[in-house]
Amino acid sequence: MKNAVVLLSGGLDSTTTLAIATDQGYRVHALTFQYGQRHEHEIEAAKTIAERYQVAQHHVFPIHLELFGGSALTANDIEVPKQRSDEEIGTGIPVTYVPARNTVFLSIALAMAETTPAHNIFIGVNALDYSGYPDCRPEFIKAFETTANLATKAGVEHQGPFRIHTPLIDLTKGEIIRRGLDLGVDYALTITCYAPSEEGHACGTCDACNLRLKGFSDNKIVDPAPYTT
């Protein structure tokens, strides 16, 4: 079995990505980031999901992006947008963007991959049903893959090459959910919400919830995750 590092947030997309990597026969080494987000429900979800899939190892990596602020996901003084229309969600870069987050995450995943060793890194970025994040675009992923092979001992000595896998990048949220269901993903274990309750129930009105609910609606099924409303 080939090793793969899979970025696992505990959300819908990353869990589907984990299921895809597993289905493709990879031995998964999961990596979750405790990056200063305003809630840790997703970290607990990631632990449960990693255990469910019996990954080879699961690291929860602490990093303090909240020190820099600039995002509604890490700063308590910035409100999480709610009840936005599809047009509003698809316009501009929202305040839920965390500065350079995927660049940082992939850099740490690359270090883990080089030492595992694993030459395959999976990340659940999406360029269709996304909220305007620049670090979810194919151009960024391609550029980072190039950097990975230029900036590492393994890359320079041609032990790779490193590949960044983005199996969801050109799928709608509905297609992502259908793919996951076909692979047996239990979406009740996942949390996508930007502003869940203390109990971990999704708000149902933030951008992430809106996109998720639309995806389940497109499949004519009810989201099994708990909501406050």
N, CA, C and O of each residue as an XYZ file, in Angstrom:
916
protein
N       0.837     -1.198      0.000
C       0.000      0.000      0.000
C       0.871      1.247      0.000
O       1.876      1.314      0.708
N       0.481      2.227     -0.796
C       1.181      3.506     -0.809
C       0.676      4.382      0.322
O      -0.508      4.364      0.659
N       1.592      5.151      0.907
C       1.205      6.094      1.947
C       0.669      7.386      1.339
O       1.089      7.800      0.258
N      -0.261      8.012      2.045
C      -0.770      9.328      1.651
C      -1.055     10.144      2.898
O      -1.566      9.623      3.890
N      -0.725     11.415      2.843
C      -1.114     12.357      3.885
C      -2.422     12.997      3.453
O      -2.521     13.545      2.355
N      -3.429     12.924      4.321
C      -4.737     13.491      4.015
C      -5.065     14.573      5.029
O      -5.080     14.316      6.233
N      -5.328     15.780      4.548
C      -5.747     16.860      5.434
C      -7.192     16.626      5.834
O      -8.079     16.552      4.983
N      -7.420     16.511      7.137
C      -8.737     16.145      7.655
C      -9.203     17.189      8.655
O      -8.683     17.263      9.768
N     -10.174     17.989      8.265
C     -10.697     19.030      9.153
C     -11.839     18.541     10.025
O     -12.146     19.143     11.054
N     -12.473     17.441      9.609
C     -13.682     16.992     10.287
C     -14.936     17.419      9.552
O     -16.052     17.123      9.980
N     -14.745     18.121      8.437
C     -15.875     18.595      7.653
C     -16.271     17.630      6.551
O     -15.681     16.562      6.392
N     -17.278     18.028      5.798
C     -17.837     17.191      4.731
C     -16.813     16.918      3.632
O     -16.634     15.772      3.218
N     -16.149     17.956      3.164
C     -15.233     17.799      2.037
C     -14.020     16.952      2.398
O     -13.644     16.047      1.653
N     -13.413     17.245      3.535
C     -12.195     16.515      3.896
C     -12.502     15.062      4.220
O     -11.676     14.186      3.961
N     -13.672     14.791      4.782
C     -14.043     13.409      5.075
C     -14.288     12.632      3.792
O     -13.905     11.467      3.687
N     -14.921     13.266      2.823
C     -15.108     12.634      1.517
C     -13.759     12.354      0.866
O     -13.560     11.296      0.268
N     -12.844     13.296      0.984
C     -11.497     13.126      0.432
C     -10.784     11.950      1.093
O     -10.117     11.166      0.418
N     -10.924     11.830      2.408
C     -10.348     10.696      3.129
C     -10.926      9.375      2.620
O     -10.197      8.402      2.424
N     -12.238      9.355      2.409
C     -12.886      8.143      1.899
C     -12.372      7.785      0.512
O     -12.178      6.609      0.204
N     -12.152      8.791     -0.323
C     -11.641      8.555     -1.677
C     -10.223      7.997     -1.626
O      -9.905      7.040     -2.333
N      -9.370      8.591     -0.792
C      -7.989      8.110     -0.664
C      -7.967      6.663     -0.176
O      -7.180      5.850     -0.660
N      -8.832      6.351      0.782
C      -8.924      4.993      1.297
C      -9.390      4.033      0.210
O      -8.849      2.938      0.056
N     -10.403      4.462     -0.540
C     -10.946      3.626     -1.617
C      -9.905      3.365     -2.696
O      -9.920      2.316     -3.341
N      -9.004      4.316     -2.891
C      -7.962      4.155     -3.906
C      -6.782      3.317     -3.415
O      -5.802      3.126     -4.136
N      -6.888      2.823     -2.192
C      -5.885      1.890     -1.692
C      -4.719      2.506     -0.951
O      -3.725      1.828     -0.690
N      -4.821      3.777     -0.606
C      -3.736      4.422      0.130
C      -3.800      4.093      1.621
O      -4.881      3.933      2.188
N      -2.631      3.995      2.242
C      -2.539      3.934      3.691
C      -2.538      5.386      4.178
O      -1.596      6.134      3.916
N      -3.586      5.771      4.878
C      -3.808      7.181      5.194
C      -3.111      7.598      6.488
O      -3.211      6.930      7.518
N      -2.414      8.706      6.400
C      -1.846      9.390      7.554
C      -2.568     10.741      7.622
O      -2.295     11.643      6.830
N      -3.476     10.861      8.563
C      -4.352     12.036      8.609
C      -3.714     13.167      9.413
O      -3.011     12.933     10.396
N      -3.975     14.391      8.973
C      -3.415     15.580      9.608
C      -4.518     16.607      9.826
O      -5.147     17.074      8.877
N      -4.742     16.949     11.087
C      -5.766     17.921     11.473
C      -5.081     19.105     12.141
O      -4.119     18.933     12.889
N      -5.581     20.307     11.867
C      -4.950     21.504     12.426
C      -5.820     22.166     13.491
O      -6.997     22.457     13.275
N      -5.210     22.388     14.626
C      -5.807     23.196     15.686
C      -5.180     24.576     15.527
O      -4.163     24.885     16.147
N      -5.804     25.401     14.684
C      -5.135     26.613     14.229
C      -5.632     27.897     14.901
O      -5.344     29.003     14.444
N      -6.376     27.731     15.980
C      -6.904     28.909     16.672
C      -8.312     29.233     16.250
O      -8.789     30.347     16.469
N      -8.996     28.260     15.636
C     -10.380     28.469     15.234
C     -11.263     28.670     16.465
O     -10.931     28.218     17.561
N     -12.371     29.343     16.274
C     -13.223     29.753     17.387
C     -13.949     28.597     18.060
O     -14.480     28.764     19.157
N     -13.982     27.455     17.440
C     -14.570     26.279     18.090
C     -13.750     25.055     17.734
O     -13.052     25.043     16.720
N     -13.830     24.023     18.565
C     -13.037     22.820     18.351
C     -13.905     21.599     18.056
O     -13.428     20.466     18.120
N     -15.161     21.826     17.736
C     -16.039     20.708     17.406
C     -15.512     19.934     16.197
O     -15.619     18.709     16.133
N     -14.942     20.670     15.241
C     -14.440     19.994     14.046
C     -13.232     19.126     14.367
O     -13.015     18.103     13.716
N     -12.444     19.520     15.360
C     -11.289     18.706     15.747
C     -11.754     17.390     16.359
O     -11.210     16.326     16.063
N     -12.762     17.479     17.212
C     -13.318     16.265     17.807
C     -13.943     15.378     16.736
O     -13.840     14.152     16.795
N     -14.592     16.008     15.756
C     -15.167     15.235     14.645
C     -14.068     14.530     13.861
O     -14.212     13.369     13.479
N     -12.969     15.243     13.626
C     -11.859     14.649     12.881
C     -11.288     13.437     13.613
O     -10.937     12.438     12.986
N     -11.197     13.526     14.929
C     -10.697     12.388     15.718
C     -11.610     11.170     15.555
O     -11.146     10.042     15.386
N     -12.911     11.429     15.610
C     -13.883     10.332     15.457
C     -13.790      9.712     14.074
O     -13.818      8.489     13.931
N     -13.679     10.557     13.058
C     -13.621     10.075     11.673
C     -12.332      9.297     11.421
O     -12.351      8.254     10.766
N     -11.214      9.803     11.940
C      -9.934      9.101     11.777
C      -9.986      7.720     12.415
O      -9.457      6.748     11.877
N     -10.630      7.654     13.567
C     -10.776      6.357     14.237
C     -11.691      5.435     13.441
O     -11.425      4.239     13.323
N     -12.756      5.988     12.903
C     -13.702      5.185     12.123
C     -13.006      4.550     10.910
O     -13.278      3.404     10.552
N     -12.111      5.314     10.293
C     -11.425      4.815      9.097
C     -10.131      4.077      9.416
O      -9.429      3.618      8.515
N      -9.825      3.968     10.691
C      -8.641      3.226     11.133
C      -7.393      3.659     10.367
O      -6.667      2.835      9.812
N      -7.163      4.974     10.349
C      -6.001      5.505      9.640
C      -4.715      5.029     10.311
O      -4.715      4.661     11.486
N      -3.636      5.041      9.558
C      -2.350      4.572     10.080
C      -1.877      5.442     11.237
O      -1.321      4.934     12.211
N      -2.093      6.731     11.135
C      -1.811      7.656     12.221
C      -2.626      8.926     12.018
O      -3.019      9.256     10.899
N      -2.871      9.622     13.105
C      -3.621     10.870     13.039
C      -2.946     11.883     13.941
O      -2.896     11.711     15.159
N      -2.428     12.937     13.338
C      -1.787     14.007     14.087
C      -2.719     15.219     14.153
O      -3.271     15.643     13.138
N      -2.887     15.767     15.351
C      -3.559     17.053     15.522
C      -2.462     18.071     15.774
O      -1.819     18.062     16.823
N      -2.256     18.944     14.805
C      -1.105     19.849     14.815
C      -1.533     21.232     15.295
O      -2.377     21.865     14.660
N      -0.957     21.722     16.422
C      -1.323     23.056     16.914
C      -0.527     24.161     16.221
O       0.696     24.087     16.100
N      -1.239     25.165     15.778
C      -0.606     26.336     15.173
C      -1.500     27.532     15.454
O      -2.725     27.410     15.421
N      -0.910     28.675     15.727
C      -1.694     29.787     16.260
C      -1.924     30.894     15.218
O      -1.370     31.988     15.325
N      -2.741     30.589     14.225
C      -3.055     31.601     13.219
C      -3.925     32.717     13.785
O      -4.013     33.792     13.192
N      -4.574     32.472     14.935
C      -5.394     33.523     15.550
C      -4.545     34.706     16.013
O      -5.074     35.796     16.234
N      -3.240     34.505     16.161
C      -2.360     35.607     16.565
C      -2.343     36.717     15.525
O      -2.103     37.880     15.851
N      -2.599     36.353     14.272
C      -2.576     37.339     13.193
C      -3.944     37.953     12.931
O      -4.039     39.017     12.320
N      -5.008     37.289     13.391
C      -6.354     37.815     13.170
C      -6.729     37.811     11.704
O      -6.233     37.005     10.916
N      -7.619     38.734     11.353
C      -7.981     38.903      9.952
C      -9.028     37.958      9.418
O      -9.297     37.963      8.217
N      -9.640     37.133     10.282
C     -10.637     36.174      9.805
C     -11.732     35.996     10.840
O     -11.467     35.987     12.042
N     -12.957     35.854     10.370
C     -14.076     35.592     11.270
C     -13.984     34.214     11.916
O     -14.673     33.948     12.901
N     -13.146     33.339     11.375
C     -13.004     32.004     11.943
C     -12.024     31.960     13.112
O     -11.998     30.988     13.866
N     -11.215     33.017     13.265
C     -10.229     33.033     14.349
C     -10.350     34.244     15.266
O      -9.811     34.224     16.373
N     -11.035     35.284     14.841
C     -11.124     36.522     15.627
C     -12.539     36.708     16.162
O     -13.502     36.706     15.395
N     -12.663     36.866     17.455
C     -13.985     36.999     18.075
C     -14.668     38.333     17.763
O     -15.872     38.476     17.973
N     -13.913     39.301     17.266
C     -14.493     40.615     16.990
C     -14.962     40.761     15.544
O     -15.369     41.847     15.129
N     -14.907     39.660     14.768
C     -15.400     39.682     13.392
C     -16.559     38.703     13.295
O     -16.402     37.516     13.583
N     -17.703     39.190     12.898
C     -18.898     38.351     12.836
C     -18.858     37.399     11.640
O     -18.424     37.767     10.548
N     -19.312     36.186     11.868
C     -19.474     35.217     10.780
C     -20.690     35.616      9.946
O     -21.780     35.758     10.501
N     -20.544     35.800      8.646
C     -21.689     36.177      7.804
C     -22.760     35.088      7.809
O     -22.457     33.895      7.779
N     -23.999     35.517      7.849
C     -25.107     34.561      7.838
C     -26.211     35.050      6.909
O     -26.331     36.240      6.617
N     -27.008     34.094      6.459
C     -28.175     34.354      5.617
C     -27.821     35.126      4.345
O     -28.565     36.007      3.915
N     -26.670     34.779      3.747
C     -26.285     35.410      2.488
C     -26.851     34.613      1.324
O     -27.012     33.395      1.407
N     -27.145     35.303      0.260
C     -27.668     34.645     -0.944
C     -26.536     33.926     -1.666
O     -25.361     34.172     -1.393
N     -26.897     33.029     -2.595
C     -25.897     32.325     -3.392
C     -25.034     33.317     -4.159
O     -23.828     33.114     -4.302
N     -25.645     34.386     -4.649
C     -24.895     35.403     -5.397
C     -23.882     36.090     -4.495
O     -22.742     36.323     -4.897
N     -24.300     36.413     -3.275
C     -23.385     37.060     -2.333
C     -22.237     36.129     -1.950
O     -21.088     36.563     -1.855
N     -22.548     34.845     -1.729
C     -21.521     33.876     -1.359
C     -20.484     33.739     -2.462
O     -19.299     33.555     -2.183
N     -20.921     33.828     -3.714
C     -20.022     33.638     -4.848
C     -19.291     34.898     -5.286
O     -18.579     34.879     -6.290
N     -19.455     35.994     -4.548
C     -18.837     37.260     -4.933
C     -17.778     37.677     -3.918
O     -18.071     37.809     -2.730
N     -16.548     37.886     -4.387
C     -15.490     38.401     -3.532
C     -14.944     37.365     -2.557
O     -15.368     36.209     -2.546
N     -13.992     37.810     -1.738
C     -13.374     36.955     -0.727
C     -13.982     37.315      0.621
O     -13.835     38.454      1.065
N     -14.657     36.388      1.286
C     -15.387     36.690      2.522
C     -14.470     36.810      3.734
O     -13.292     36.459      3.678
N     -15.029     37.309      4.819
C     -14.251     37.496      6.050
C     -13.936     36.164      6.728
O     -13.189     36.140      7.705
N     -14.487     35.063      6.233
C     -14.142     33.748      6.773
C     -12.849     33.202      6.167
O     -12.362     32.151      6.586
N     -12.301     33.902      5.197
C     -10.994     33.533      4.658
C      -9.942     33.700      5.755
O      -9.850     34.757      6.379
N      -9.149     32.650      5.986
C      -8.052     32.706      6.954
C      -6.763     32.947      6.182
O      -6.383     32.111      5.362
N      -6.073     34.070      6.419
C      -4.899     34.416      5.622
C      -3.876     33.286      5.498
O      -3.341     32.793      6.491
N      -3.621     32.895      4.253
C      -2.584     31.910      3.883
C      -2.801     30.543      4.504
O      -1.852     29.765      4.603
N      -4.021     30.222      4.926
C      -4.253     28.978      5.668
C      -3.824     27.732      4.892
O      -3.064     26.914      5.411
N      -4.301     27.580      3.660
C      -3.959     26.362      2.928
C      -2.484     26.296      2.556
O      -1.926     25.207      2.420
N      -1.851     27.452      2.391
C      -0.406     27.467      2.142
C       0.336     26.922      3.348
O       1.256     26.115      3.213
N      -0.071     27.370      4.529
C       0.541     26.884      5.770
C       0.248     25.401      5.965
O       1.145     24.617      6.275
N      -1.010     25.025      5.780
C      -1.406     23.635      5.990
C      -0.655     22.691      5.052
O      -0.147     21.654      5.480
N      -0.590     23.051      3.785
C       0.091     22.183      2.825
C       1.590     22.122      3.087
O       2.219     21.095      2.832
N       2.161     23.188      3.583
C       3.592     23.177      3.905
C       3.887     22.188      5.019
O       4.870     21.450      4.958
N       3.036     22.174      6.038
C       3.218     21.231      7.139
C       2.913     19.808      6.669
O       3.602     18.864      7.056
N       1.890     19.654      5.842
C       1.585     18.338      5.272
C       2.759     17.828      4.444
O       3.051     16.632      4.446
N       3.426     18.727      3.743
C       4.590     18.348      2.936
C       5.721     17.840      3.820
O       6.371     16.849      3.487
N       5.961     18.514      4.950
C       6.992     18.062      5.881
C       6.655     16.674      6.423
O       7.529     15.816      6.548
N       5.375     16.465      6.742
C       4.939     15.154      7.223
C       5.105     14.106      6.123
O       5.538     12.985      6.388
N       4.759     14.475      4.895
C       4.864     13.538      3.777
C       6.312     13.141      3.519
O       6.602     11.977      3.241
N       7.220     14.108      3.611
C       8.626     13.813      3.317
C       9.230     12.865      4.344
O      10.107     12.065      4.018
N       8.760     12.954      5.578
C       9.336     12.128      6.634
C       8.579     10.833      6.867
O       9.076      9.961      7.579
N       7.375     10.675      6.285
C       6.570      9.469      6.560
C       7.201      8.168      6.057
O       7.271      7.232      6.853
N       7.673      8.018      4.798
C       7.513      8.930      3.674
C       6.213      8.659      2.915
O       5.689      7.545      2.900
N       5.722      9.716      2.291
C       4.542      9.634      1.430
C       4.720     10.677      0.339
O       5.127     11.805      0.615
N       4.425     10.313     -0.867
C       4.579     11.264     -1.966
C       3.242     11.742     -2.505
O       3.165     12.377     -3.557
N       2.186     11.421     -1.757
C       0.844     11.823     -2.157
C       0.165     12.568     -1.008
O       0.090     12.070      0.116
N      -0.318     13.751     -1.308
C      -1.023     14.577     -0.331
C      -2.419     14.860     -0.872
O      -2.576     15.321     -2.002
N      -3.424     14.579     -0.058
C      -4.815     14.812     -0.458
C      -5.380     15.997      0.323
O      -5.209     16.098      1.538
N      -6.051     16.886     -0.395
C      -6.710     18.032      0.234
C      -8.068     18.250     -0.443
O      -8.179     18.155     -1.666
N      -9.082     18.539      0.347
C     -10.448     18.613     -0.171
C     -10.877     19.975     -0.660
O     -12.014     20.381     -0.418
N      -9.999     20.697     -1.342
C     -10.372     22.012     -1.866
C     -11.342     21.851     -3.023
O     -11.381     20.817     -3.690
N     -12.127     22.904     -3.245
C     -13.155     22.868     -4.281
C     -13.237     24.225     -4.959
O     -13.309     25.255     -4.289
N     -13.225     24.228     -6.280
C     -13.221     25.482     -7.030
C     -14.582     25.858     -7.588
O     -14.700     26.883     -8.259
N     -15.622     25.055     -7.330
C     -16.957     25.377     -7.824
C     -17.833     25.902     -6.691
O     -18.132     27.095     -6.636
N     -18.246     25.009     -5.785
C     -19.053     25.438     -4.643
C     -18.146     25.916     -3.512
O     -18.132     25.338     -2.426
N     -17.405     26.958     -3.777
C     -16.504     27.472     -2.746
C     -16.872     28.921     -2.467
O     -17.625     29.538     -3.220
N     -16.333     29.456     -1.379
C     -16.738     30.783     -0.917
C     -15.746     31.868     -1.307
O     -15.559     32.829     -0.561
N     -15.115     31.730     -2.455
C     -14.232     32.781     -2.931
C     -12.820     32.714     -2.392
O     -12.083     33.694     -2.498
N     -12.414     31.590     -1.816
C     -11.075     31.493     -1.230
C     -10.024     31.323     -2.332
O     -10.133     30.403     -3.142
N      -9.008     32.193     -2.375
C      -7.991     32.091     -3.424
C      -7.132     30.843     -3.313
O      -6.569     30.391     -4.310
N      -7.020     30.275     -2.103
C      -6.164     29.102     -1.915
C      -6.919     27.790     -2.119
O      -6.485     26.736     -1.653
N      -8.058     27.864     -2.822
C      -8.797     26.664     -3.221
C      -8.801     26.486     -4.735
O      -9.474     25.598     -5.257
N      -8.054     27.326     -5.435
C      -8.070     27.303     -6.899
C      -7.049     26.333     -7.473
O      -6.005     26.101     -6.862
N      -7.338     25.760     -8.643
C      -6.383     24.848     -9.284
C      -5.013     25.489     -9.511
O      -3.989     24.813     -9.405
N      -4.986     26.789     -9.824
C      -3.707     27.469    -10.064
C      -2.814     27.423     -8.831
O      -1.602     27.231     -8.933
N      -3.432     27.603     -7.663
C      -2.663     27.561     -6.421
C      -2.119     26.159     -6.174
O      -0.946     25.995     -5.836
N      -2.967     25.151     -6.341
C      -2.540     23.775     -6.097
C      -1.399     23.390     -7.024
O      -0.429     22.769     -6.590
N      -1.505     23.750     -8.287
C      -0.451     23.438     -9.251
C       0.852     24.113     -8.862
O       1.919     23.504     -8.944
N       0.770     25.366     -8.440
C       1.965     26.105     -8.042
C       2.598     25.495     -6.797
O       3.822     25.415     -6.695
N       1.764     25.065     -5.850
C       2.313     24.474     -4.632
C       2.966     23.130     -4.936
O       4.006     22.806     -4.363
N       2.375     22.356     -5.818
C       2.971     21.068     -6.187
C       4.353     21.281     -6.796
O       5.287     20.532     -6.510
N       4.475     22.293     -7.626
C       5.776     22.631     -8.201
C       6.758     22.999     -7.102
O       7.900     22.540     -7.113
N       6.328     23.818     -6.158
C       7.172     24.223     -5.037
C       7.597     23.014     -4.206
O       8.750     22.920     -3.785
N       6.666     22.092     -3.974
C       6.961     20.908     -3.165
C       8.108     20.103     -3.755
O       8.929     19.556     -3.019
N       8.166     20.029     -5.065
C       9.218     19.246     -5.707
C      10.522     20.019     -5.886
O      11.559     19.433     -6.198
N      10.467     21.330     -5.690
C      11.671     22.148     -5.771
C      12.317     22.385     -4.408
O      13.523     22.614     -4.315
N      11.503     22.329     -3.347
C      11.958     22.809     -2.037
C      12.234     21.712     -1.020
O      12.443     22.005      0.157
N      12.240     20.454     -1.449
C      12.441     19.353     -0.517
C      13.605     18.469     -0.962
O      13.913     18.369     -2.150
N      14.233     17.841      0.008
C      15.315     16.894     -0.286
C      14.795     15.760     -1.159
O      15.437     15.359     -2.129
N      13.600     15.245     -0.792
C      13.019     14.145     -1.557
C      12.739     14.559     -2.998
O      12.930     13.771     -3.924
N      12.286     15.802     -3.183
C      12.000     16.284     -4.521
C      13.250     16.475     -5.350
O      13.299     16.079     -6.514
N      14.258     17.081     -4.753
C      15.511     17.353     -5.469
C      16.235     16.062     -5.831
O      16.845     15.962     -6.896
N      16.165     15.068     -4.933
C      16.841     13.799     -5.183
C      15.961     12.815     -5.960
O      16.298     11.641     -6.112
N      14.829     13.322     -6.445
C      13.924     12.550     -7.309
C      13.430     11.267     -6.636
O      13.356     10.208     -7.260
N      13.097     11.388     -5.360
C      12.505     10.268     -4.644
C      10.989     10.256     -4.817
O      10.323      9.300     -4.420
N      10.462     11.284     -5.390
C       9.034     11.454     -5.574
C       8.580     11.026     -6.957
O       8.869      9.908     -7.385
N       7.871     11.902     -7.663
C       7.589     13.282     -7.260
C       6.427     13.379     -6.271
O       5.623     12.454     -6.150
N       6.349     14.500     -5.574
C       5.184     14.762     -4.736
C       3.999     15.122     -5.628
O       4.136     15.835     -6.622
N       2.838     14.608     -5.244
C       1.608     14.947     -5.957
C       0.587     15.461     -4.958
O       0.397     14.878     -3.891
N      -0.070     16.560     -5.315
C      -1.162     17.095     -4.508
C      -2.463     16.662     -5.171
O      -2.775     17.101     -6.278
N      -3.216     15.810     -4.502
C      -4.470     15.292     -5.050
C      -5.640     16.158     -4.578
O      -5.783     16.441     -3.389
N      -6.462     16.565     -5.525
C      -7.644     17.380     -5.213
C      -8.868     16.742     -5.879
O      -9.381     17.277     -6.862
N      -9.337     15.613     -5.359
C     -10.399     14.867     -6.046
C     -11.742     15.573     -6.108
O     -12.625     15.154     -6.857
N     -11.914     16.646     -5.328
C     -13.199     17.344     -5.299
C     -13.179     18.675     -6.040
O     -14.190     19.375     -6.078
N     -12.065     19.025     -6.617
C     -11.862     20.406     -7.035
C     -12.853     20.881     -8.095
O     -13.166     22.070     -8.144
N     -13.350     19.985     -8.941
C     -14.273     20.405     -9.998
C     -15.667     19.814     -9.821
O     -16.422     19.688    -10.785
N     -16.010     19.449     -8.570
C     -17.331     18.890     -8.284
C     -18.210     19.911     -7.571
O     -17.713     20.735     -6.803
N     -19.506     19.857     -7.823
C     -20.441     20.650     -7.044
C     -20.598     20.002     -5.672
O     -20.190     18.857     -5.474
N     -21.179     20.719     -4.739
C     -21.377     20.144     -3.406
C     -22.286     18.925     -3.480
O     -22.076     17.943     -2.769
N     -23.282     18.989     -4.329
C     -24.158     17.841     -4.505
C     -23.405     16.626     -5.028
O     -23.645     15.506     -4.577
N     -22.502     16.837     -5.971
C     -21.705     15.735     -6.522
C     -20.735     15.182     -5.482
O     -20.486     13.977     -5.436
N     -20.198     16.054     -4.662
C     -19.298     15.609     -3.589
C     -20.047     14.694     -2.627
O     -19.552     13.629     -2.256
N     -21.233     15.115     -2.229
C     -22.035     14.318     -1.296
C     -22.410     12.977     -1.921
O     -22.352     11.947     -1.249
N     -22.787     12.975     -3.181
C     -23.133     11.727     -3.848
C     -21.935     10.789     -3.904
O     -22.067      9.584     -3.694
N     -20.772     11.352     -4.188
C     -19.545     10.530     -4.218
C     -19.300      9.922     -2.842
O     -18.982      8.738     -2.731
N     -19.448     10.728     -1.799
C     -19.226     10.229     -0.452
C     -20.224      9.167     -0.048
O     -19.863      8.167      0.572
N     -21.476      9.382     -0.398
C     -22.511      8.393     -0.067
C     -22.234      7.070     -0.767
O     -22.438      6.003     -0.189
N     -21.768      7.138     -2.011
C     -21.435      5.922     -2.742
C     -20.302      5.153     -2.048
O     -20.196      3.933     -2.175
N     -19.454      5.893     -1.307
C     -18.337      5.273     -0.598
C     -18.682      4.950      0.854
O     -17.838      4.472      1.612
N     -19.928      5.216      1.230
C     -20.362      4.870      2.577
C     -20.024      5.879      3.648
O     -19.994      5.525      4.827
N     -19.766      7.128      3.283
C     -19.449      8.158      4.278
C     -20.668      8.427      5.154
O     -21.781      8.589      4.654
N     -20.447      8.473      6.449
C     -21.499      8.839      7.398
C     -21.374     10.331      7.689
O     -20.573     10.745      8.526
N     -22.170     11.128      6.992
C     -22.051     12.579      7.122
C     -22.582     13.109      8.457
O     -22.397     14.283      8.777
N     -23.235     12.253      9.228
C     -23.663     12.657     10.568
C     -22.466     12.901     11.475
O     -22.579     13.599     12.482
N     -21.319     12.328     11.122
C     -20.112     12.490     11.927
C     -19.394     13.801     11.637
O     -18.535     14.220     12.413
N     -19.734     14.450     10.531
C     -18.996     15.628     10.075
C     -19.635     16.917     10.551
O     -20.829     16.965     10.844
N     -18.821     17.963     10.624
C     -19.343     19.297     10.940
C     -18.706     20.295      9.985
O     -17.488     20.325      9.805
N     -19.548     21.098      9.386
C     -19.119     22.055      8.374
C     -19.304     23.496      8.834
O     -18.642     24.400      8.325
N     -20.190     23.713      9.783
C     -20.625     25.042     10.202
C     -19.490     25.919     10.714
O     -18.587     25.454     11.409
N     -19.557     27.214     10.350
C     -18.594     28.195     10.831
C     -18.919     28.685     12.247
O     -18.038     29.174     12.955
N     -20.176     28.553     12.653
C     -20.594     29.100     13.947
C     -21.552     28.157     14.662
O     -22.713     28.507     14.877
N     -21.089     26.968     15.033
C     -21.972     26.005     15.689
C     -22.293     26.406     17.127
O     -21.633     27.267     17.709
N     -23.311     25.770     17.684
C     -23.676     26.006     19.075
C     -22.648     25.352     19.993
O     -21.762     24.634     19.530
N     -22.767     25.600     21.286
C     -21.852     24.987     22.247
C     -21.930     23.469     22.193
O     -20.956     22.780     22.497
N     -23.087     22.951     21.807
C     -23.268     21.498     21.706
C     -22.714     20.940     20.394
O     -22.652     19.725     20.203
N     -22.313     21.840     19.495
C     -21.790     21.397     18.211
C     -22.828     21.274     17.122
O     -22.569     20.664     16.084
N     -24.011     21.849     17.342
C     -25.054     21.816     16.327
C     -24.840     22.964     15.329
O     -24.514     24.086     15.715
N     -25.029     22.662     14.059
C     -24.814     23.656     13.011
C     -25.870     24.752     13.055
O     -27.019     24.509     13.423
N     -25.460     25.980     12.671
C     -26.381     27.119     12.721
C     -27.417     27.075     11.607
O     -28.547     27.528     11.788
N     -27.033     26.525     10.445
C     -27.954     26.418      9.326
C     -28.056     27.659      8.464
O     -28.793     27.661      7.478
N     -27.322     28.736      8.816
C     -27.465     29.988      8.063
C     -26.146     30.594      7.595
O     -26.163     31.549      6.818
N     -25.002     30.071      8.041
C     -23.731     30.611      7.566
C     -23.459     30.097      6.150
O     -24.170     29.220      5.660
N     -22.436     30.642      5.498
C     -22.143     30.253      4.116
C     -21.890     28.754      3.999
O     -22.383     28.110      3.073
N     -21.121     28.195      4.936
C     -20.789     26.774      4.872
C     -22.040     25.914      5.003
O     -22.196     24.924      4.289
N     -22.924     26.292      5.911
C     -24.178     25.551      6.077
C     -25.054     25.663      4.834
O     -25.654     24.678      4.403
N     -25.128     26.863      4.260
C     -25.947     27.065      3.067
C     -25.498     26.164      1.920
O     -26.323     25.533      1.259
N     -24.186     26.108      1.689
C     -23.658     25.280      0.604
C     -23.884     23.800      0.890
O     -24.221     23.028     -0.007
N     -23.693     23.414      2.151
C     -23.893     22.017      2.528
C     -25.358     21.611      2.358
O     -25.653     20.573      1.766
N     -26.264     22.424      2.872
C     -27.687     22.104      2.788
C     -28.151     22.039      1.339
O     -28.976     21.197      0.983
N     -27.624     22.924      0.509
C     -27.969     22.896     -0.913
C     -27.502     21.586     -1.548
O     -28.199     21.016     -2.387
N     -26.327     21.114     -1.147
C     -25.808     19.865     -1.685
C     -26.681     18.673     -1.345
O     -26.927     17.807     -2.184
N     -27.152     18.638     -0.092
C     -28.050     17.543      0.284
C     -29.395     17.680     -0.415
O     -29.993     16.686     -0.826
N     -29.869     18.915     -0.548
C     -31.133     19.149     -1.241
C     -31.046     18.706     -2.702
O     -31.997     18.144     -3.244
N     -29.905     18.962     -3.329
C     -29.716     18.556     -4.724
C     -29.796     17.037     -4.875
O     -30.158     16.526     -5.935
N     -29.455     16.326     -3.801
C     -29.533     14.863     -3.811
C     -30.871     14.352     -3.274
O     -31.099     13.147     -3.168
N     -31.756     15.311     -2.934
C     -33.097     14.990     -2.438
C     -33.063     14.120     -1.174
O     -33.874     13.212     -0.993
N     -32.089     14.435     -0.311
C     -32.001     13.759      0.979
C     -31.776     14.794      2.075
O     -31.342     15.916      1.812
N     -32.075     14.400      3.297
C     -31.932     15.295      4.437
C     -30.545     15.148      5.035
O     -30.051     14.034      5.212
N     -29.923     16.265      5.344
C     -28.611     16.249      5.997
C     -28.762     15.597      7.365
O     -29.592     16.042      8.158
N     -27.983     14.549      7.670
C     -28.110     13.879      8.959
C     -27.465     14.608     10.116
O     -27.646     14.207     11.266
N     -26.723     15.660      9.851
C     -26.056     16.401     10.927
C     -27.079     17.197     11.735
O     -28.094     17.622     11.185
N     -26.830     17.406     13.033
C     -27.765     18.172     13.865
C     -27.657     19.676     13.609
O     -26.563     20.213     13.436
N     -28.809     20.340     13.589
C     -28.874     21.792     13.402
C     -29.638     22.415     14.553
O     -30.466     21.769     15.195
N     -29.343     23.683     14.802
C     -30.045     24.384     15.883
C     -31.430     24.800     15.470
O     -32.298     25.007     16.318
N     -31.657     24.929     14.148
C     -32.977     25.344     13.651
C     -33.498     24.339     12.641
O     -34.594     24.510     12.108
